[in-house]
């Protein structure tokens, strides 16, 4: 487990969208693992912690395994 899932949903096009709070020390391992599982089909957006938003916004297609 890399972090805490803050919210998650499945988009109408089949994409998983989640916000995950990941410790800085696990960030690169988390990204590397997502890239392996999705064969590079992951989109990651770092959210601004100064505005009260924490974690990673992650979108990937056709991977039905939750991050927990």
mmCIF file of the N, C-alpha and C atoms, coordinates in Angstrom:
data_MODEL
# 
_entry.id   MODEL 
# 
loop_
_atom_site.group_PDB 
_atom_site.id 
_atom_site.type_symbol 
_atom_site.label_atom_id 
_atom_site.label_alt_id 
_atom_site.label_comp_id 
_atom_site.label_asym_id 
_atom_site.label_entity_id 
_atom_site.label_seq_id 
_atom_site.pdbx_PDB_ins_code 
_atom_site.Cartn_x 
_atom_site.Cartn_y 
_atom_site.Cartn_z 
_atom_site.occupancy 
_atom_site.B_iso_or_equiv 
_atom_site.pdbx_formal_charge 
_atom_site.auth_seq_id 
_atom_site.auth_comp_id 
_atom_site.auth_asym_id 
_atom_site.auth_atom_id 
_atom_site.pdbx_PDB_model_num 
ATOM 1   N N  . UNK A 1 1  ? 0.844   -1.171 0.000   1.00 0.00 ? 1  UNK A N  1 
ATOM 2   C CA . UNK A 1 1  ? 0.000   0.000  0.000   1.00 0.00 ? 1  UNK A CA 1 
ATOM 3   C C  . UNK A 1 1  ? 0.895   1.242  0.000   1.00 0.00 ? 1  UNK A C  1 
ATOM 4   N N  . UNK A 1 2  ? 0.612   2.139  -0.904  1.00 0.00 ? 2  UNK A N  1 
ATOM 5   C CA . UNK A 1 2  ? 1.442   3.329  -1.072  1.00 0.00 ? 2  UNK A CA 1 
ATOM 6   C C  . UNK A 1 2  ? 0.940   4.539  -0.313  1.00 0.00 ? 2  UNK A C  1 
ATOM 7   N N  . UNK A 1 3  ? -0.329  4.596  -0.049  1.00 0.00 ? 3  UNK A N  1 
ATOM 8   C CA . UNK A 1 3  ? -0.877  5.768  0.601   1.00 0.00 ? 3  UNK A CA 1 
ATOM 9   C C  . UNK A 1 3  ? -2.340  5.581  0.903   1.00 0.00 ? 3  UNK A C  1 
ATOM 10  N N  . UNK A 1 4  ? -3.000  6.681  1.126   1.00 0.00 ? 4  UNK A N  1 
ATOM 11  C CA . UNK A 1 4  ? -4.407  6.668  1.512   1.00 0.00 ? 4  UNK A CA 1 
ATOM 12  C C  . UNK A 1 4  ? -5.254  7.198  0.354   1.00 0.00 ? 4  UNK A C  1 
ATOM 13  N N  . UNK A 1 5  ? -6.257  6.420  -0.047  1.00 0.00 ? 5  UNK A N  1 
ATOM 14  C CA . UNK A 1 5  ? -7.183  6.850  -1.098  1.00 0.00 ? 5  UNK A CA 1 
ATOM 15  C C  . UNK A 1 5  ? -8.173  7.828  -0.466  1.00 0.00 ? 5  UNK A C  1 
ATOM 16  N N  . UNK A 1 6  ? -8.177  9.054  -0.966  1.00 0.00 ? 6  UNK A N  1 
ATOM 17  C CA . UNK A 1 6  ? -9.056  10.090 -0.427  1.00 0.00 ? 6  UNK A CA 1 
ATOM 18  C C  . UNK A 1 6  ? -10.413 10.089 -1.113  1.00 0.00 ? 6  UNK A C  1 
ATOM 19  N N  . UNK A 1 7  ? -10.432 9.808  -2.413  1.00 0.00 ? 7  UNK A N  1 
ATOM 20  C CA . UNK A 1 7  ? -11.688 9.617  -3.145  1.00 0.00 ? 7  UNK A CA 1 
ATOM 21  C C  . UNK A 1 7  ? -11.385 8.851  -4.412  1.00 0.00 ? 7  UNK A C  1 
ATOM 22  N N  . UNK A 1 8  ? -12.421 8.218  -4.953  1.00 0.00 ? 8  UNK A N  1 
ATOM 23  C CA . UNK A 1 8  ? -12.257 7.444  -6.184  1.00 0.00 ? 8  UNK A CA 1 
ATOM 24  C C  . UNK A 1 8  ? -13.593 7.310  -6.887  1.00 0.00 ? 8  UNK A C  1 
ATOM 25  N N  . UNK A 1 9  ? -13.519 7.178  -8.207  1.00 0.00 ? 9  UNK A N  1 
ATOM 26  C CA . UNK A 1 9  ? -14.719 7.012  -9.019  1.00 0.00 ? 9  UNK A CA 1 
ATOM 27  C C  . UNK A 1 9  ? -14.320 6.393  -10.354 1.00 0.00 ? 9  UNK A C  1 
ATOM 28  N N  . UNK A 1 10 ? -15.288 5.829  -11.034 1.00 0.00 ? 10 UNK A N  1 
ATOM 29  C CA . UNK A 1 10 ? -15.093 5.337  -12.396 1.00 0.00 ? 10 UNK A CA 1 
ATOM 30  C C  . UNK A 1 10 ? -15.812 6.287  -13.336 1.00 0.00 ? 10 UNK A C  1 
ATOM 31  N N  . UNK A 1 11 ? -15.097 6.821  -14.305 1.00 0.00 ? 11 UNK A N  1 
ATOM 32  C CA . UNK A 1 11 ? -15.684 7.735  -15.289 1.00 0.00 ? 11 UNK A CA 1 
ATOM 33  C C  . UNK A 1 11 ? -16.536 6.951  -16.284 1.00 0.00 ? 11 UNK A C  1 
ATOM 34  N N  . UNK A 1 12 ? -17.388 7.649  -17.005 1.00 0.00 ? 12 UNK A N  1 
ATOM 35  C CA . UNK A 1 12 ? -18.284 6.990  -17.964 1.00 0.00 ? 12 UNK A CA 1 
ATOM 36  C C  . UNK A 1 12 ? -17.533 6.302  -19.101 1.00 0.00 ? 12 UNK A C  1 
ATOM 37  N N  . UNK A 1 13 ? -16.279 6.726  -19.367 1.00 0.00 ? 13 UNK A N  1 
ATOM 38  C CA . UNK A 1 13 ? -15.489 6.087  -20.421 1.00 0.00 ? 13 UNK A CA 1 
ATOM 39  C C  . UNK A 1 13 ? -14.661 4.908  -19.909 1.00 0.00 ? 13 UNK A C  1 
ATOM 40  N N  . UNK A 1 14 ? -14.865 4.515  -18.645 1.00 0.00 ? 14 UNK A N  1 
ATOM 41  C CA . UNK A 1 14 ? -14.162 3.364  -18.089 1.00 0.00 ? 14 UNK A CA 1 
ATOM 42  C C  . UNK A 1 14 ? -12.870 3.706  -17.369 1.00 0.00 ? 14 UNK A C  1 
ATOM 43  N N  . UNK A 1 15 ? -12.537 4.973  -17.297 1.00 0.00 ? 15 UNK A N  1 
ATOM 44  C CA . UNK A 1 15 ? -11.317 5.399  -16.602 1.00 0.00 ? 15 UNK A CA 1 
ATOM 45  C C  . UNK A 1 15 ? -11.557 5.441  -15.097 1.00 0.00 ? 15 UNK A C  1 
ATOM 46  N N  . UNK A 1 16 ? -10.538 5.039  -14.357 1.00 0.00 ? 16 UNK A N  1 
ATOM 47  C CA . UNK A 1 16 ? -10.553 5.169  -12.907 1.00 0.00 ? 16 UNK A CA 1 
ATOM 48  C C  . UNK A 1 16 ? -9.954  6.528  -12.573 1.00 0.00 ? 16 UNK A C  1 
ATOM 49  N N  . UNK A 1 17 ? -10.620 7.278  -11.704 1.00 0.00 ? 17 UNK A N  1 
ATOM 50  C CA . UNK A 1 17 ? -10.122 8.576  -11.260 1.00 0.00 ? 17 UNK A CA 1 
ATOM 51  C C  . UNK A 1 17 ? -10.077 8.534  -9.742  1.00 0.00 ? 17 UNK A C  1 
ATOM 52  N N  . UNK A 1 18 ? -8.889  8.776  -9.192  1.00 0.00 ? 18 UNK A N  1 
ATOM 53  C CA . UNK A 1 18 ? -8.762  8.733  -7.748  1.00 0.00 ? 18 UNK A CA 1 
ATOM 54  C C  . UNK A 1 18 ? -7.813  9.803  -7.247  1.00 0.00 ? 18 UNK A C  1 
ATOM 55  N N  . UNK A 1 19 ? -8.010  10.190 -6.004  1.00 0.00 ? 19 UNK A N  1 
ATOM 56  C CA . UNK A 1 19 ? -7.095  11.093 -5.331  1.00 0.00 ? 19 UNK A CA 1 
ATOM 57  C C  . UNK A 1 19 ? -6.443  10.293 -4.212  1.00 0.00 ? 19 UNK A C  1 
ATOM 58  N N  . UNK A 1 20 ? -5.108  10.229 -4.253  1.00 0.00 ? 20 UNK A N  1 
ATOM 59  C CA . UNK A 1 20 ? -4.356  9.401  -3.322  1.00 0.00 ? 20 UNK A CA 1 
ATOM 60  C C  . UNK A 1 20 ? -3.307  10.254 -2.624  1.00 0.00 ? 20 UNK A C  1 
ATOM 61  N N  . UNK A 1 21 ? -3.262  10.162 -1.307  1.00 0.00 ? 21 UNK A N  1 
ATOM 62  C CA . UNK A 1 21 ? -2.242  10.848 -0.522  1.00 0.00 ? 21 UNK A CA 1 
ATOM 63  C C  . UNK A 1 21 ? -1.059  9.887  -0.391  1.00 0.00 ? 21 UNK A C  1 
ATOM 64  N N  . UNK A 1 22 ? 0.080   10.268 -0.966  1.00 0.00 ? 22 UNK A N  1 
ATOM 65  C CA . UNK A 1 22 ? 1.255   9.403  -1.024  1.00 0.00 ? 22 UNK A CA 1 
ATOM 66  C C  . UNK A 1 22 ? 2.422   10.075 -0.312  1.00 0.00 ? 22 UNK A C  1 
ATOM 67  N N  . UNK A 1 23 ? 3.069   9.394  0.648   1.00 0.00 ? 23 UNK A N  1 
ATOM 68  C CA . UNK A 1 23 ? 4.255   9.972  1.283   1.00 0.00 ? 23 UNK A CA 1 
ATOM 69  C C  . UNK A 1 23 ? 5.351   10.223 0.248   1.00 0.00 ? 23 UNK A C  1 
ATOM 70  N N  . UNK A 1 24 ? 6.100   11.290 0.429   1.00 0.00 ? 24 UNK A N  1 
ATOM 71  C CA . UNK A 1 24 ? 7.137   11.674 -0.534  1.00 0.00 ? 24 UNK A CA 1 
ATOM 72  C C  . UNK A 1 24 ? 8.131   10.544 -0.796  1.00 0.00 ? 24 UNK A C  1 
ATOM 73  N N  . UNK A 1 25 ? 8.453   9.768  0.212   1.00 0.00 ? 25 UNK A N  1 
ATOM 74  C CA . UNK A 1 25 ? 9.417   8.688  0.053   1.00 0.00 ? 25 UNK A CA 1 
ATOM 75  C C  . UNK A 1 25 ? 8.931   7.537  -0.810  1.00 0.00 ? 25 UNK A C  1 
ATOM 76  N N  . UNK A 1 26 ? 7.634   7.429  -1.001  1.00 0.00 ? 26 UNK A N  1 
ATOM 77  C CA . UNK A 1 26 ? 7.060   6.351  -1.816  1.00 0.00 ? 26 UNK A CA 1 
ATOM 78  C C  . UNK A 1 26 ? 6.588   6.828  -3.180  1.00 0.00 ? 26 UNK A C  1 
ATOM 79  N N  . UNK A 1 27 ? 6.687   8.122  -3.438  1.00 0.00 ? 27 UNK A N  1 
ATOM 80  C CA . UNK A 1 27 ? 6.149   8.708  -4.672  1.00 0.00 ? 27 UNK A CA 1 
ATOM 81  C C  . UNK A 1 27 ? 6.699   8.035  -5.930  1.00 0.00 ? 27 UNK A C  1 
ATOM 82  N N  . UNK A 1 28 ? 8.010   7.923  -6.059  1.00 0.00 ? 28 UNK A N  1 
ATOM 83  C CA . UNK A 1 28 ? 8.593   7.343  -7.277  1.00 0.00 ? 28 UNK A CA 1 
ATOM 84  C C  . UNK A 1 28 ? 8.226   5.875  -7.436  1.00 0.00 ? 28 UNK A C  1 
ATOM 85  N N  . UNK A 1 29 ? 8.202   5.115  -6.345  1.00 0.00 ? 29 UNK A N  1 
ATOM 86  C CA . UNK A 1 29 ? 7.797   3.707  -6.415  1.00 0.00 ? 29 UNK A CA 1 
ATOM 87  C C  . UNK A 1 29 ? 6.335   3.586  -6.844  1.00 0.00 ? 29 UNK A C  1 
ATOM 88  N N  . UNK A 1 30 ? 5.503   4.472  -6.329  1.00 0.00 ? 30 UNK A N  1 
ATOM 89  C CA . UNK A 1 30 ? 4.080   4.491  -6.675  1.00 0.00 ? 30 UNK A CA 1 
ATOM 90  C C  . UNK A 1 30 ? 3.885   4.743  -8.165  1.00 0.00 ? 30 UNK A C  1 
ATOM 91  N N  . UNK A 1 31 ? 4.569   5.755  -8.687  1.00 0.00 ? 31 UNK A N  1 
ATOM 92  C CA . UNK A 1 31 ? 4.466   6.099  -10.105 1.00 0.00 ? 31 UNK A CA 1 
ATOM 93  C C  . UNK A 1 31 ? 4.990   4.964  -10.976 1.00 0.00 ? 31 UNK A C  1 
ATOM 94  N N  . UNK A 1 32 ? 6.107   4.395  -10.586 1.00 0.00 ? 32 UNK A N  1 
ATOM 95  C CA . UNK A 1 32 ? 6.700   3.289  -11.346 1.00 0.00 ? 32 UNK A CA 1 
ATOM 96  C C  . UNK A 1 32 ? 5.759   2.091  -11.392 1.00 0.00 ? 32 UNK A C  1 
ATOM 97  N N  . UNK A 1 33 ? 5.144   1.759  -10.251 1.00 0.00 ? 33 UNK A N  1 
ATOM 98  C CA . UNK A 1 33 ? 4.220   0.627  -10.194 1.00 0.00 ? 33 UNK A CA 1 
ATOM 99  C C  . UNK A 1 33 ? 2.977   0.881  -11.050 1.00 0.00 ? 33 UNK A C  1 
ATOM 100 N N  . UNK A 1 34 ? 2.431   2.102  -10.995 1.00 0.00 ? 34 UNK A N  1 
ATOM 101 C CA . UNK A 1 34 ? 1.272   2.435  -11.832 1.00 0.00 ? 34 UNK A CA 1 
ATOM 102 C C  . UNK A 1 34 ? 1.614   2.326  -13.315 1.00 0.00 ? 34 UNK A C  1 
ATOM 103 N N  . UNK A 1 35 ? 2.787   2.809  -13.693 1.00 0.00 ? 35 UNK A N  1 
ATOM 104 C CA . UNK A 1 35 ? 3.203   2.720  -15.094 1.00 0.00 ? 35 UNK A CA 1 
ATOM 105 C C  . UNK A 1 35 ? 3.338   1.272  -15.550 1.00 0.00 ? 35 UNK A C  1 
ATOM 106 N N  . UNK A 1 36 ? 3.850   0.408  -14.692 1.00 0.00 ? 36 UNK A N  1 
ATOM 107 C CA . UNK A 1 36 ? 3.969   -1.015 -15.035 1.00 0.00 ? 36 UNK A CA 1 
ATOM 108 C C  . UNK A 1 36 ? 2.597   -1.655 -15.202 1.00 0.00 ? 36 UNK A C  1 
ATOM 109 N N  . UNK A 1 37 ? 1.692   -1.381 -14.254 1.00 0.00 ? 37 UNK A N  1 
ATOM 110 C CA . UNK A 1 37 ? 0.360   -1.992 -14.283 1.00 0.00 ? 37 UNK A CA 1 
ATOM 111 C C  . UNK A 1 37 ? -0.487  -1.506 -15.450 1.00 0.00 ? 37 UNK A C  1 
ATOM 112 N N  . UNK A 1 38 ? -0.254  -0.277 -15.888 1.00 0.00 ? 38 UNK A N  1 
ATOM 113 C CA . UNK A 1 38 ? -1.070  0.292  -16.960 1.00 0.00 ? 38 UNK A CA 1 
ATOM 114 C C  . UNK A 1 38 ? -0.331  0.336  -18.291 1.00 0.00 ? 38 UNK A C  1 
ATOM 115 N N  . UNK A 1 39 ? 0.868   -0.215 -18.320 1.00 0.00 ? 39 UNK A N  1 
ATOM 116 C CA . UNK A 1 39 ? 1.702   -0.194 -19.531 1.00 0.00 ? 39 UNK A CA 1 
ATOM 117 C C  . UNK A 1 39 ? 1.878   1.230  -20.034 1.00 0.00 ? 39 UNK A C  1 
ATOM 118 N N  . UNK A 1 40 ? 2.094   2.145  -19.092 1.00 0.00 ? 40 UNK A N  1 
ATOM 119 C CA . UNK A 1 40 ? 2.327   3.553  -19.438 1.00 0.00 ? 40 UNK A CA 1 
ATOM 120 C C  . UNK A 1 40 ? 1.069   4.359  -19.677 1.00 0.00 ? 40 UNK A C  1 
ATOM 121 N N  . UNK A 1 41 ? -0.098  3.781  -19.442 1.00 0.00 ? 41 UNK A N  1 
ATOM 122 C CA . UNK A 1 41 ? -1.358  4.469  -19.714 1.00 0.00 ? 41 UNK A CA 1 
ATOM 123 C C  . UNK A 1 41 ? -1.908  5.214  -18.512 1.00 0.00 ? 41 UNK A C  1 
ATOM 124 N N  . UNK A 1 42 ? -1.043  5.794  -17.716 1.00 0.00 ? 42 UNK A N  1 
ATOM 125 C CA . UNK A 1 42 ? -1.488  6.514  -16.522 1.00 0.00 ? 42 UNK A CA 1 
ATOM 126 C C  . UNK A 1 42 ? -1.257  8.012  -16.713 1.00 0.00 ? 42 UNK A C  1 
ATOM 127 N N  . UNK A 1 43 ? -2.183  8.804  -16.196 1.00 0.00 ? 43 UNK A N  1 
ATOM 128 C CA . UNK A 1 43 ? -2.039  10.261 -16.221 1.00 0.00 ? 43 UNK A CA 1 
ATOM 129 C C  . UNK A 1 43 ? -2.043  10.727 -14.773 1.00 0.00 ? 43 UNK A C  1 
ATOM 130 N N  . UNK A 1 44 ? -1.018  11.451 -14.368 1.00 0.00 ? 44 UNK A N  1 
ATOM 131 C CA . UNK A 1 44 ? -0.861  11.851 -12.975 1.00 0.00 ? 44 UNK A CA 1 
ATOM 132 C C  . UNK A 1 44 ? -0.771  13.368 -12.887 1.00 0.00 ? 44 UNK A C  1 
ATOM 133 N N  . UNK A 1 45 ? -1.518  13.942 -11.957 1.00 0.00 ? 45 UNK A N  1 
ATOM 134 C CA . UNK A 1 45 ? -1.481  15.377 -11.721 1.00 0.00 ? 45 UNK A CA 1 
ATOM 135 C C  . UNK A 1 45 ? -1.202  15.608 -10.243 1.00 0.00 ? 45 UNK A C  1 
ATOM 136 N N  . UNK A 1 46 ? -0.119  16.300 -9.949  1.00 0.00 ? 46 UNK A N  1 
ATOM 137 C CA . UNK A 1 46 ? 0.196   16.646 -8.571  1.00 0.00 ? 46 UNK A CA 1 
ATOM 138 C C  . UNK A 1 46 ? -0.713  17.785 -8.147  1.00 0.00 ? 46 UNK A C  1 
ATOM 139 N N  . UNK A 1 47 ? -1.422  17.593 -7.045  1.00 0.00 ? 47 UNK A N  1 
ATOM 140 C CA . UNK A 1 47 ? -2.350  18.610 -6.568  1.00 0.00 ? 47 UNK A CA 1 
ATOM 141 C C  . UNK A 1 47 ? -1.637  19.574 -5.630  1.00 0.00 ? 47 UNK A C  1 
ATOM 142 N N  . UNK A 1 48 ? -2.131  20.779 -5.568  1.00 0.00 ? 48 UNK A N  1 
ATOM 143 C CA . UNK A 1 48 ? -1.537  21.849 -4.776  1.00 0.00 ? 48 UNK A CA 1 
ATOM 144 C C  . UNK A 1 48 ? -1.923  21.717 -3.311  1.00 0.00 ? 48 UNK A C  1 
ATOM 145 N N  . UNK A 1 49 ? -0.953  21.413 -2.457  1.00 0.00 ? 49 UNK A N  1 
ATOM 146 C CA . UNK A 1 49 ? -1.226  21.255 -1.032  1.00 0.00 ? 49 UNK A CA 1 
ATOM 147 C C  . UNK A 1 49 ? -1.544  22.586 -0.360  1.00 0.00 ? 49 UNK A C  1 
ATOM 148 N N  . UNK A 1 50 ? -1.095  23.695 -0.912  1.00 0.00 ? 50 UNK A N  1 
ATOM 149 C CA . UNK A 1 50 ? -1.336  25.005 -0.312  1.00 0.00 ? 50 UNK A CA 1 
ATOM 150 C C  . UNK A 1 50 ? -2.815  25.388 -0.349  1.00 0.00 ? 50 UNK A C  1 
ATOM 151 N N  . UNK A 1 51 ? -3.552  24.830 -1.295  1.00 0.00 ? 51 UNK A N  1 
ATOM 152 C CA . UNK A 1 51 ? -4.974  25.134 -1.423  1.00 0.00 ? 51 UNK A CA 1 
ATOM 153 C C  . UNK A 1 51 ? -5.852  24.102 -0.729  1.00 0.00 ? 51 UNK A C  1 
ATOM 154 N N  . UNK A 1 52 ? -5.253  23.293 0.141   1.00 0.00 ? 52 UNK A N  1 
ATOM 155 C CA . UNK A 1 52 ? -6.029  22.313 0.892   1.00 0.00 ? 52 UNK A CA 1 
ATOM 156 C C  . UNK A 1 52 ? -6.300  21.036 0.141   1.00 0.00 ? 52 UNK A C  1 
ATOM 157 N N  . UNK A 1 53 ? -5.666  20.840 -0.994  1.00 0.00 ? 53 UNK A N  1 
ATOM 158 C CA . UNK A 1 53 ? -5.820  19.618 -1.759  1.00 0.00 ? 53 UNK A CA 1 
ATOM 159 C C  . UNK A 1 53 ? -4.554  18.787 -1.571  1.00 0.00 ? 53 UNK A C  1 
ATOM 160 N N  . UNK A 1 54 ? -4.714  17.529 -1.279  1.00 0.00 ? 54 UNK A N  1 
ATOM 161 C CA . UNK A 1 54 ? -3.570  16.669 -1.001  1.00 0.00 ? 54 UNK A CA 1 
ATOM 162 C C  . UNK A 1 54 ? -3.609  15.433 -1.882  1.00 0.00 ? 54 UNK A C  1 
ATOM 163 N N  . UNK A 1 55 ? -2.444  14.894 -2.197  1.00 0.00 ? 55 UNK A N  1 
ATOM 164 C CA . UNK A 1 55 ? -2.344  13.616 -2.881  1.00 0.00 ? 55 UNK A CA 1 
ATOM 165 C C  . UNK A 1 55 ? -2.104  13.723 -4.364  1.00 0.00 ? 55 UNK A C  1 
ATOM 166 N N  . UNK A 1 56 ? -2.419  12.663 -5.068  1.00 0.00 ? 56 UNK A N  1 
ATOM 167 C CA . UNK A 1 56 ? -2.230  12.552 -6.505  1.00 0.00 ? 56 UNK A CA 1 
ATOM 168 C C  . UNK A 1 56 ? -3.570  12.293 -7.166  1.00 0.00 ? 56 UNK A C  1 
ATOM 169 N N  . UNK A 1 57 ? -3.818  12.942 -8.267  1.00 0.00 ? 57 UNK A N  1 
ATOM 170 C CA . UNK A 1 57 ? -4.994  12.647 -9.073  1.00 0.00 ? 57 UNK A CA 1 
ATOM 171 C C  . UNK A 1 57 ? -4.529  11.684 -10.156 1.00 0.00 ? 57 UNK A C  1 
ATOM 172 N N  . UNK A 1 58 ? -5.086  10.508 -10.155 1.00 0.00 ? 58 UNK A N  1 
ATOM 173 C CA . UNK A 1 58 ? -4.602  9.465  -11.044 1.00 0.00 ? 58 UNK A CA 1 
ATOM 174 C C  . UNK A 1 58 ? -5.734  8.978  -11.931 1.00 0.00 ? 58 UNK A C  1 
ATOM 175 N N  . UNK A 1 59 ? -5.485  8.902  -13.236 1.00 0.00 ? 59 UNK A N  1 
ATOM 176 C CA . UNK A 1 59 ? -6.460  8.397  -14.185 1.00 0.00 ? 59 UNK A CA 1 
ATOM 177 C C  . UNK A 1 59 ? -5.811  7.315  -15.026 1.00 0.00 ? 59 UNK A C  1 
ATOM 178 N N  . UNK A 1 60 ? -6.440  6.174  -15.126 1.00 0.00 ? 60 UNK A N  1 
ATOM 179 C CA . UNK A 1 60 ? -5.935  5.160  -16.028 1.00 0.00 ? 60 UNK A CA 1 
ATOM 180 C C  . UNK A 1 60 ? -7.090  4.318  -16.540 1.00 0.00 ? 60 UNK A C  1 
ATOM 181 N N  . UNK A 1 61 ? -6.909  3.756  -17.735 1.00 0.00 ? 61 UNK A N  1 
ATOM 182 C CA . UNK A 1 61 ? -7.970  3.038  -18.417 1.00 0.00 ? 61 UNK A CA 1 
ATOM 183 C C  . UNK A 1 61 ? -7.804  1.525  -18.281 1.00 0.00 ? 61 UNK A C  1 
ATOM 184 N N  . UNK A 1 62 ? -8.940  0.860  -18.173 1.00 0.00 ? 62 UNK A N  1 
ATOM 185 C CA . UNK A 1 62 ? -9.045  -0.582 -18.266 1.00 0.00 ? 62 UNK A CA 1 
ATOM 186 C C  . UNK A 1 62 ? -8.207  -1.336 -17.251 1.00 0.00 ? 62 UNK A C  1 
ATOM 187 N N  . UNK A 1 63 ? -7.966  -0.744 -16.098 1.00 0.00 ? 63 UNK A N  1 
ATOM 188 C CA . UNK A 1 63 ? -7.319  -1.466 -15.009 1.00 0.00 ? 63 UNK A CA 1 
ATOM 189 C C  . UNK A 1 63 ? -8.332  -1.520 -13.890 1.00 0.00 ? 63 UNK A C  1 
ATOM 190 N N  . UNK A 1 64 ? -8.877  -2.700 -13.640 1.00 0.00 ? 64 UNK A N  1 
ATOM 191 C CA . UNK A 1 64 ? -9.983  -2.825 -12.708 1.00 0.00 ? 64 UNK A CA 1 
ATOM 192 C C  . UNK A 1 64 ? -9.509  -3.228 -11.314 1.00 0.00 ? 64 UNK A C  1 
ATOM 193 N N  . UNK A 1 65 ? -8.224  -3.080 -11.047 1.00 0.00 ? 65 UNK A N  1 
ATOM 194 C CA . UNK A 1 65 ? -7.692  -3.376 -9.729  1.00 0.00 ? 65 UNK A CA 1 
ATOM 195 C C  . UNK A 1 65 ? -7.620  -2.082 -8.943  1.00 0.00 ? 65 UNK A C  1 
ATOM 196 N N  . UNK A 1 66 ? -8.227  -2.054 -7.803  1.00 0.00 ? 66 UNK A N  1 
ATOM 197 C CA . UNK A 1 66 ? -8.161  -0.849 -6.969  1.00 0.00 ? 66 UNK A CA 1 
ATOM 198 C C  . UNK A 1 66 ? -6.769  -0.724 -6.388  1.00 0.00 ? 66 UNK A C  1 
ATOM 199 N N  . UNK A 1 67 ? -6.410  0.481  -5.979  1.00 0.00 ? 67 UNK A N  1 
ATOM 200 C CA . UNK A 1 67 ? -5.073  0.769  -5.487  1.00 0.00 ? 67 UNK A CA 1 
ATOM 201 C C  . UNK A 1 67 ? -4.866  0.363  -4.042  1.00 0.00 ? 67 UNK A C  1 
ATOM 202 N N  . UNK A 1 68 ? -5.835  -0.202 -3.412  1.00 0.00 ? 68 UNK A N  1 
ATOM 203 C CA . UNK A 1 68 ? -5.699  -0.560 -2.015  1.00 0.00 ? 68 UNK A CA 1 
ATOM 204 C C  . UNK A 1 68 ? -5.105  -1.933 -1.851  1.00 0.00 ? 68 UNK A C  1 
# 
